[in-house]
């Protein structure tokens, strides 16, 4: 499960951000404090996702490129 989260962290973050936006728009009567707390949590999560993506990029830069295949 943690491998899935690591590989698809950006997609999962996008889904969570979209869901939060839809809930905040369509559900009336939610406390403002709850929405602000969730928005702050989403900002913290985006920082974690950014770091995961940066690590994957650095790892890819240090690998040899694949040899071209003939078609």
Number of C-alpha atoms within 10 A of each C-alpha: 5 8 8 9 12 14 13 13 20 17 12 15 17 13 12 14 18 12 12 15 13 11 13 17 10 9 8 8 7 12 9 10 9 11 15 11 11 15 15 12 11 17 13 11 16 17 11 15 19 13 12 15 17 12 12 13 11 10 10 11 10 8 8 7 8 6 6 6 5 4 3
